[in-house]
């Protein structure tokens, strides 16, 4: 099952990169409709990486730590994105 986890990990990293690209376009190019894609990408990456990380830990696979690292990086980027959008929309 280790090879399947590696495929999931690569897919999550690609999804994270695309989510960050949408986030960057939203924040700096001021295209608010792309923000929806960025939010969906970040939430999907966070949920999937945590679920697969927990499943990998139960099987004691070595890649479980990598999934939690991806989840942590996603959470940090998601909070950064939400604060930048909040400042641009004068929410806070």
Secondary structure as GFF3:
##gff-version 3
##sequence-region A 1 92
A	DSSP	alpha_helix	2	28	.	.	.	ID=ss1
A	DSSP	alpha_helix	34	58	.	.	.	ID=ss2
A	DSSP	alpha_helix	64	88	.	.	.	ID=ss3
###
